[in-house]
Amino acid sequence: MGDGTAVLIRPRAALVLGRVSNLPTVVSDALAGLTLAGVGMSGGSLLLPLLPVSLALALFYVGGMYLNDAFDAAIDARERPDRPIPRGDASRIAVYVVGFVLVALGLGLAAQTGLAGAVNGAALALAILLYDALHKRTALAPAIMGACRFLAYTTAAGMAGAPFGLALLLGAGGLFGHVVGLTYAAKQEAYDRLERAWPLAVLALPLLGTLAATLWMRGGDLGGLVLWLVLLGTTVVALLRLFRRAPGDVPKAVGLLIAAIALYDAVLIAAAGGAGWAVALAALCFPTTLALQRVVPGT
């Protein structure tokens, strides 16, 4: 029924397809990428590039999520028949069109800022398309998704015309590790169980990296340490759910790990000595994401 023309995309389905509840983590990524690249650290304005960067990353994210469902429609019909396309709440063709248009708009917005924005935006668009087209057919899918979030940081810096220093690359690398872990868990969601737990060890890397950054760059700043402890606690709760493997635990854990991206961003912003409002805004993206996930599923 999902390929019919009676329904293009119902309003509720439009939100579900885009996983819009996770968009606050896109804002926190923009804040972290800009801060780690040094934007706003020497008297300049962080707010000025934040809006276009957040908008571009949001277009990439929602477009990528749409394409994810469009590419997976046949598989979802068997494994997740409650998704919008199998349910008949969205036409697969319409979802393809909207997805490609949104990714193209994100790329156009990134490209109009200059060469660095165009190159990194193009790399992000390519990573999104590779993941959506191949993730059901390759064991490298978690790494490709991790690359998408890595490139979110570099695209933010590129759009602002900021240099790619060590802090930016290390921060993006830590986010890569976090997303690899949560994507591995998300791939088990259709079966609501976790076949192997050992790949989740990669989640330790961003925790160790952010702790080292907090202690080294800020000398143990209290606010940063508190945020790190919240990130640690959130990761532990998610892992306990995954190891328990009770019905419903896998999707709940995945949603929690997605929301924790905002905490990771906030810890890095604090460690880099970013503006207090930027730390607070990134941190608030965590509970905001969790609240929105109660309305629109994050996975």
N, C-alpha and C positions, 0 to 999 in steps of 0.2 A: 504493500500500500504506500510505502514511503516514496515511490517514484511517480506517484500520481500527480495530476495537476489541480485537483480539487482544492488542495491547501498548499500554499507556497511555504510560509513559515508562520505558525501561530505565535502570538505575542509571548506567551509563557515559554514556548519552545525556543524562541530567539534568545532568551536569557539563559536557558539551560544549555543550549548549544555553545554559547560563548563562555560558559563557566565564569560569568561576570562577577560572582562572589569573590573570586580570587584577584580581582583587579587592584585592590589596595596593595598587594605585594608587588605589582608593577610600579606603583608610585614609589614604594620604598626602594625598589631597585634603582629607579631613576635618581632618587636622593643619594643613595650610596655610590652609584657610579660617578655622579657629578662631584661629590665630596672627595672621594678617593683620588679623583683626577685633579683635585686642587681648586675646583671652581668655587668661588666665594670665600676662599681662605685668606685672601690678601686684600680685603676691602671691596672686592667685586660682589655682584649680586648673584645669589644662588637661585632666587625666585625667578629671575628673568628667563633662564633656559629650562627651568623645571617644567613649565606647562607644555611647551612643544615636545620635550623629551618624553614626558609622561603620556602625552597623547599619541605619539608615534609608537611607543612601546605597547600601549593599550590596543592600538589598531593591529599591530603584529600579533599580540596575544589572542585577541578575540578571533581574528581572521584564521590563525593557526588552529584554534579550537574548532571552529566551523569546519575547516578542511579535515581535521581529525575524524569527525563524525561522518563526513561525506566519504572519505576513503574507507572507513570501517563499516559502512552501512550493511554490507552483506554478512560480515562476521557478527555485528551487533544483532542482526535479525535472529541469529542462533543463540548467542551468548548473553546479550543484553537487550531483549525485545522491548524493554521499557524506555529505550532511548528515543528521541523525537522522530527520527526518520523511520525506524521500524514501526513505531506507533501510528504513523500517518499524520503526525503533527507538523511535518516539514517535508517538502519535496527535496530529494537528493540533489537534483539539478540546481534548485534555488540555493541550497546550502553551499554547493560548489561555487556558484557565482558570487555570493556574498563573501565567502571566505577569500577567494582570489582578489576581489575588489578591495577588501579591507587590508590585506597584506600589501597590495600595490599602493594604497594610500599611505600606509606606514612607510614604505620605501620612498615614496615621493616626498613625504615630509622630512625624512632623514636626509635625502639627497639634496634638498634645497638649502641645507645649511653648509654645504661644501663637500669637498672630496672625501674627507675623513668620515663624515656622516654617511655619504653615499656608499663607500666601500664597506663599512661596518654594517650598515643597513642591509646591503645586498647579501653579505655573509649571513646575517641573521635570517633573512627571508629564505635563503637557500637551506639553512639548517632546519627551519620550520618545515619546508616542503619535503626535505629528506626524511624527517621524522614521521610526518603524516603518511607519506607514501610507503615507507619501509618498516615502520616500527613493529608490525606484526610478523615480519619475515627475517629479522636480524637480532642477534643477541646484543648488538651494539646500540640498540634503541635507547637505553638509559644514558649512554654517553652522548648520543646525539641531542637528547633533551637537555642534558647538562650543558652542552655547548650553546644551546639557545639562551639559557640564562647567563652564561659567561658572556655571550655577545650582547646581551642587554646592557651590561656594564660598559662594554667598550663602545657600543653605539651611543650611549648617553654621553660619554666623554668625547666621542668623535663629533657628535652634533654640536657640542659646546666648543669645539676647536681646542680642547685641552689635551695635554700630553698623556701618553700611556706610561705612567711610572710603575715602579715595583709594587707600590701599595695597591694600585688598581688591579694589576695582574694577579697578585696573590689573593686579593679579596675575591676577584672573579673566579679564581681557581678553587677557593673554598666553597663558593656557591655552587660551582660545578659538582663538587663532591656531594654536597647536600642533596642536590637535585638528582644525581645518579642514584643515590640511595632511595629517595622517595619514589622515583620512577620505577625502580625495580619492584618496590612494594605495590605500586599502582598496577603493574602488569599482572599481578595475581588477583586483582579485585574482582574480576568476572567470576572467579571460582571461590571467592571469599575465604581463601586460605593462602598460607605462605609455604611454598614447597621447600625452600632452603633459606636459612637465616643468615648464613655467613656473608653474603654480599652486602648486608646492611652494615658491616664493619666500616664501610666508607663514610658513614655518618659521623664517625669519630674525628675525621680529618678537619671539617669545618669547626668543630667544637674546640679542638686543640689549637687550631689556627687563630680563632677569635680570642681565646684565652691568652695566647702568647702576644697577640697584638695589643690587647687591653693592658697587660702587665708591662710590655716593653714600650709602647708608644705613649701611654698616659701614666705610667708609673702606678698602676693599680687604681685608677679613677673609680670612686665608689659607685657612681651611676652606671658606668660601663660594666663593672663587676656584677651589679644587681641584674642588669639586663642579660649578662652572660648566664647567670644562675637560672633565670627564667627560661632562657634558651635550652640550657642543659635539662631542666626539669621537664620541659615540653618534649624534648627528644626522648627522654627516658619513658615518659608516659606513652608516647607513640610506640616505642619499641616493646613495652610491656603488652600493649594491645596486640601487636603483631605476633609476639611469642605465645600469647594465650590462645590465639587462633579461634576464639569463640565466634559464632555468627555475628556479622556486622562489624567485627573488630578491624578488618583490613581497610574498608573504606573510611572508617572513623580515623584510623591512624594516618592514612594518606592525607586526608583533609587537614589534620593537625600539623603534619609536616609541611604541607603547602603554606599554611598560615605562618609557620615558624620562619619562613623565608624573611618575613618582615622583621622578626627579632634578630636574625643574623645581620640584616642590613643595619639595623639600629645599633647593634654592638660595634660594627665597623665604623659607622659614622662617629660614634662616641670616641672610639679608639683613635680616629684620625683627627680629633679635636674639632669636629664639625659644630655648626651652630646648634645651640640648645633646642631651638624650635624644630630643627631638622631631625635631631635625635628623637624628640617627643613625637613628631609626626610619623616617623618610621615605626616607632614602638606602638603607636595607636593603630597602625595598620594591621597589627596582629589580632587584637580583639575584634576589630571591625570585620576582618576576613572571617573569623569564626562566627560572628553574628550573621553575616550575610550568607554563610554556608547553611544556616538553618532555614533560609528562605529559598535559595537556589543552590543545588548540590555543587560542590567544588570539584567533583570528579565525574 
